[in-house]
């Protein structure tokens, strides 16, 4: 029975991971837009942290089912770390800057999320999971 459940997980792994990547990258962009337009409020944090929590749970589940993590999972963990850094930067920058100044301050962290997302997509493709 355990083998059946594990097999089901890995059959949907690529599609589910791709969904997490898409959500994290799009929420990262939305967060930057909210800060730049001064529409980011402390109450906005759960909207940005919930996808992070779900991605972390997915990564834990995948890790528990794999003796040796695939390259896509390692890349996904990097994406999670970059997204967490961006969320921290969004919270900090929202108090100090807006407009182009905010976009400039957040450009590096956002690029890190986007680059990490592309690395996950490339790993999934190389593994034949797309």
Order of alpha helices (4+ residues) and beta strands (2+ residues): alpha-alpha-alpha-alpha
